[in-house]
Amino acid sequence: MVVPEQFIKARKAANARASVRAELLKKQNERNEKLAVHALKVAEAYTKEYTEAKVAQEKLIKETTAKGGFVIAAEPKVLLVIRLRGLKACSPKTRAILNLFRLRQINNAVFIRVNKATMNALKLVEPYVTYGEPTLETVRSLLYKRGYGKIDNQRIPIFDNTVVDEQLGAKNIKCMEDLVHEIHVAGPNFKAANNFIWPFKLNPTELNAKRHHFIEGGDHGNRGKYINDFVAKMI
């Protein structure tokens, strides 16, 4: 029986496609294994770094207190900013700053690096937002539970380390813990990392008086460390 040439060509093409798929799958599995090893390694290194920093700070406080002094807390490098109010009757400048911060909707949240320019801008929109210094736990919780990345202008869930590596690997940010660390310490690639993170969409929470400042018993403005308790109710 003579096998038609068309059938032979189709079989060869199918085998070639199967071979390509198998090779791609092999490379993907190898990449995933390397990322898993990297993630485990950096997680251990970061845990050591965070622990040593905490121990050093506690030692400094203890020694300073024993001498009758006190330790002035370092200025935060990163703030978590949450939008609380709509834009009714707001000025064009306020609207522009909120758009610049990517706070386009109520209950959106973003990280911003602290510098003179951002702090000046933040003061101008303070009645519309609340903010403070996020802890490591808060940064990690937001990224793992609410993290989405900007990929080709699309909002894509950050579901594994591969997504991070594909977008930020060139910046040596290859896994979720690399991303957490870069944001937490305001590392050299903070801008790239933060631009990758889509603004968080948080759950609404009960407010006391959003037209009054936090220090007056209201909601907006600087909460300092209390931003962590506030956002925990919204994640």
N, C-alpha and C positions, 0 to 999 in steps of 0.2 A: 504493500500500500504506500503510495506516494503522499507524503505530508505536504500540504500546500505551503508555498513560500510565504504567503501572507501570515499564516499561522506561526511559522518559524520566527518571522520578524517580530510578531506580537509577543511571543514567548520570551525572546531575547530582551525586548524592551521592558517587559514586566520584571524579568530577572535583574536587569540593570537598575530599575527603580527600587526594587527590594534591597539590592546591595547598597544603594545610596542611603536608603532609610536606615538600614542596619548600621552603617558607618556613622551617620548622624546621631543615632541613638547611643552608640558606643561613646562618641565624643561627649555627648551631653551627660552621660552617666559618669564619665571620668571627671568632667568639670564639676558636677554635683559633689562627687567624693572629695575633690580638692577644696571646694568651698566649705564643705562640712568640717574638714580638718582645720581649715583656716578659722572658721567661726568658733570652734572649740578652743583653739589656741589663743585667739584674741580675747575671748570671753574670760579666760583664766587670767590673762595679762591685765585686762581692764579691772577685774575684780580686785587684783592685787593693788593696782594703782589707786582705786577708790578707797580701799581699806587703809592703805598707808597714809593717804591724805587725811582721812578722818582721824586716825590715831595721832598724826602730827598736830592737827588742829586741837584735839582734846588735850594733848600734852601742853601745848602753848597756853591754852586757857587755864589749865590747872596751875602751871608755873607762874603765870602772870597774876592770877588771883591770889596765890600764896604770898606774893610780894605786895599785895594791896592794890594792884592795878586792874585794868580791864582791857579786853581785846576788842578793838573796833572791827566790826565785820567788813570784809572786803566788798567793794562795789560789785554787783552782779555783772557778768559778761553777757548774759542772755536773759531776755524776758519772754514770758508767755503773755500774749495779749488776746483778750476775748471781747468781741463786740456785743454790746448789750441792747443798744437802741437803734431804731430806724432813722431814716434821714429826713424826716418831716421838718421843714423850716430850717434845715442846716445850711450853712454857707457853702458856696462852691469850693472854697479852700478846704473845708472840713471833708467834703465829699471826695476831693482829689487825694487827700492824705489817706483816708480810709481805703480808697482804691489802690493807692501805692503800697499800703500794707497788706493788700489782698483781703481785706475784711469787708467783703461785698454783701454779706448777709448777716442777720442777727444770729448769734451763737456760733459764728465762725471764730476760729482761734488760729494764731500763727506764732511762731518764734521770731524774735527780732534780736539782732546783735546790738548791744548797748554802745552808743557813741553820741557825741554832741548833737549831730544832725537828727538822729532818730529820737532822742529824748526831747529835743525842741518840738519836733513834729508830734510826738505823743502828747505833750502838754496841750497842744491845740485841739486834739480830739478827745481829751480826757473825759468829758461828759458823756461820751458815747461808748467808752470801753472800760474794762478793768484789767489790771495787769499785775505782775509780780514775778519773783524769781522762782522758776520751776526746779524742783528737786530732780535728782537722777531717776527716782521712782516715777515721777510724773512724766518725764520725757519718755521713758521706756513704755509706760502704760499707754500714752497717747499714740506712739508709733506702732506698738504691737496690736492695740485694740481698735484704733481709729485711723491707722496709717494708709494713705493713698498716695501714689506717685503721679507726677505729670509726665506722661509718655506720649509723644506726638500730639500734645495738647489735649490728651484724653485723661480722664480720672481713672486710674488703674489701681486696684488693691495691691498693696505690698504683701503678697502672700508667701514669698520665700526669698532666700538669699540671692537667687538667680536674678530676680528683678532688680535688686540693688546693684549687683555686680555689673549687669548689662548697662545700667545708666551711669554709675559712678565709679566703676572699677578703675578707670583711668586716673581717678583722684585718690586711689588706694582706699576707697570705701567699698568693700566687697560683700559685706553682710550686714544684717540688722544691728548687731552690736557695734560695728564700725560706725553706722549711721547715728545710733544713740550717743556714742562717745563724741562724735564730731559736733553734734548739736549741744551736748551737755557742757563741753569745755570750750565751745566757740573756737574750734580748731581752724587751721589755715584754709580749709576747704569748706568752711561753714556756708558761704554764699551759694556754692554749687549744691551742697546738700540740702539747704533750706529751700532753694528754688525748685528742687526735685519734689519736695514734700507738698502735696496739695493742701490748701487750708483745711484744717480739721472742721468737720461738721458735728457739733456737739448737741446733746439733748438739752432741751430747755429746762431751766430750774427756777424755783420760786425766788423772787427777788424781794428785798425789803423796801427799798425806795431808790429806784434807779436814777432819779433826778438829784439825789443827794450823794455827797462823797462818802467813801467807805469810812473815813475817820469820823464822820458825823452820823454814823449808823446807817448809811446808805449803801449803794452798790458800786458806783463807778470810781475810777481812780486807782491809785497804787495800793495794793493789798500786801505788798512784801511777801513774806513766806506763806501768808494765809491764802494766796492764790491756789496753793496745792489742795487744800481742803475744799475750796470752791469748785475747782475743775473736776475733782474726784466725783462729785455728784452729777456731772454732766457727761462723763465718759461712758 
